[in-house]
Amino acid sequence: MVKPNGIAKRLRNTVESSLGSASFMETVVCGNCGQRFSIQSDLGLQDAALAGRQAAWVADQLVWDHIQERKHQGTIDLPDLSEMCAIK
């Protein structure tokens, strides 16, 4: 189940065929290690501009993981919509 704010889910070598009630919005690729994450949100909350801001936020988190020398999580909970509106 996708959280109301959406998630970024690490993609494996094969694309998952069943996303349930979630919609794939965008893909983020880590510039350091090449791992890919898909931005997913509930079908009723699809917003391309928001997905772009969320992708930028996830990319920053991936860089921060490498700075702190920790592994990327398999699933990253995205901040709520009010926080995302403040990020520009």
N, C-alpha and C positions, 0 to 999 in steps of 0.2 A: 504494500500500500504506500502511495506517495503522500508525504506530508502536505498540508495545505499550502505551504510556501514553496514546495518543490524540493527536489533533491538533485544532486549531481552523482551519477552512478558510474563507477569504473567499467569500461567496456573491455571485454576479453577479446580473444582472437576472432570469435564469431559474434555476430550481433544477436542479441536476445530477441527471439521472435514474438514473445508475449509481454507487453508492457501493462496489461490489465486496463485499468481506468486512467492510466497516465498517458501523456503525449510527449514524445521526444521533440525538443525545441531546438537544441543547438549542441555542437560538440566542441569540447575544449581539449587541446593537446598540450601536455606539459612540455615546455621548451627544453627542459634538462634531461628528462628520461624518456619522453615520447609516449607515456601512458595517456590514454584517451578517456574522457569522461563525457557522458551525455547529460544535458540539462533536461530534466523531466518535470512536468507540472500536471496538475489535474486538468482534464479536458475543458472544464469550465473557466479556467484561469489562463488560457493561452494569450500571451502578449509578446510579440516579437521584440519590442523595445526593452521590456523587462528581461526577457531571456538574454538579450545582449548585455545588459548590466550584470545579470547573474553570471554570465560566462566570464566577464572581466573580473568579477569578485572571486570566482573559482580559480582563475589563472593566478591571481595574487596569492591565494591560499596554497597553491601548488608550489610557487616560488618560495614561499615562507617555509613549507615543509622541507625543502632542500637546504635552506639557510640553517634550519634547526636540526638538520641531519636526521629526519624521521621519515618513515614510510608514509605514502599516501594512504588514506582510508579508502575502503571499498565504496562507501557511500558518504556523501557530505550533505548534511542538512543545510539548506539555503536560508538566509535571514528572512524575516517576515517582510511583507510587501511595503510597510511603512518605512522600514530601514532602507530598503532598496530604492525607494523614491528619493531619499536623501543623497544617495551615491550618484555622482555624475562623472 
